């Protein structure tokens, strides 16, 4: 059970549960939505954002969350590197989070092994 009364952790926060990382992944992709991007890149990021948001906000089993994150990772692999610096930073962070989630590097997550 989690305590929803505490504020959402930042990327540098020590709390790195599956839920926290999935929320962070979703936030990074949401942050690219209004940035000036090439159409194809924007489309891939938009699809990845929708899947990440679903994984972050739905009450899903950890295995299903990881399946959704794998889909996000696949979508992100199709996106070209954005020319926009901020978008590139968010994309790099999102890709890193996908890798960490899929490798089960969430400290404090009893389902990661």
N, C-alpha and C positions, 0 to 999 in steps of 0.2 A: 504494500500500500504506500502511496506517495503523499506527501504533504503539499497540496496545491496552493497553500497560502504563501509560500515563499516565492520571491521573484525568479524569473527565468534566468538561469546561469549564463554568463558570457562564455565565449570560446576559451578564455583563459581560466575559467573557474575550475576548481579541483573536482567538481562533480561531473563524472563522465559516464553516466548510465546510458543505456540504449535509448531511453526516452529523451534524455537531454541532447544526445548527439543527433537524434532524428529531428528534434525541434530546430536545432542549430542548422542542420542541412536544409530544412525547409526555409528558414529565414535567409540563408545565403542565396538560395534560388529566387525567393520572393524579391530580394534586393536588386536583382538584375532586370526585373520586369519593366521598369521605366527608363532604363538606360538605353542610349542609342547603339543598337546592335544591327548587324547584317541580318536580313530576313530569315535565312535558313538557321542561323545560330539562335536567333530569338525563338523560332519555332521549337527547336530541340530543347532549349532551356525552359520554355513554357510547358512543354509536355512533362519534363522532369520535375518542374515545380509542382504541377498538379498531383503527380504520383507521390512526391515527397510530402506534400501537405496532407494527403490522405493517410500516409504512414504515420505522420506526426500527430494527427488530430483524431484518428479513429481508435477505438478500443480493440486492438488486435493482439493476437499472440505474437511472441517474439519471432517465431519462425516466419510468420506472414510479414511482419515488419521487415525482416531481412530480405524476403523475396521482393518486396516493393523497393527496397534500397538497391537491390541488384538490378531491377528494372531502371531505376534512376541512373545508376552507374552506366548501364548500357546506353541509355539516351545521351548522357553526357559525353560518352566516347564518340558519339556521332557529331557533336557540336565542334565547329571550328573554334580556334582560339580567338576570342574577341580582341579587337584593336583597342577598345576602351579599357583603360587601366583598372578602374574600379570593378568592372564586369569580370576582367581576367582574374583579379584577386578573389572575387566571390566564387568563380568557377573553380579555381585551384583549391579553395577551402572546401567546396562541396565535394570535389573528387577525393580529397584527402579524407573527409568524413565518411564517404562511401566505403573507401578502403578499410578504414578503422572499424567501421560497423561490421563489414563483411568478414573481417579477420577476427572479430570477437574481442576487440581491445577495449571494451567498456569495463572499467574498474567498477566493482560494486554491482555488476549485473550477473546474478546467479545463473542465468541461462547462457552466458557466453563461455565457450570452452574451446 
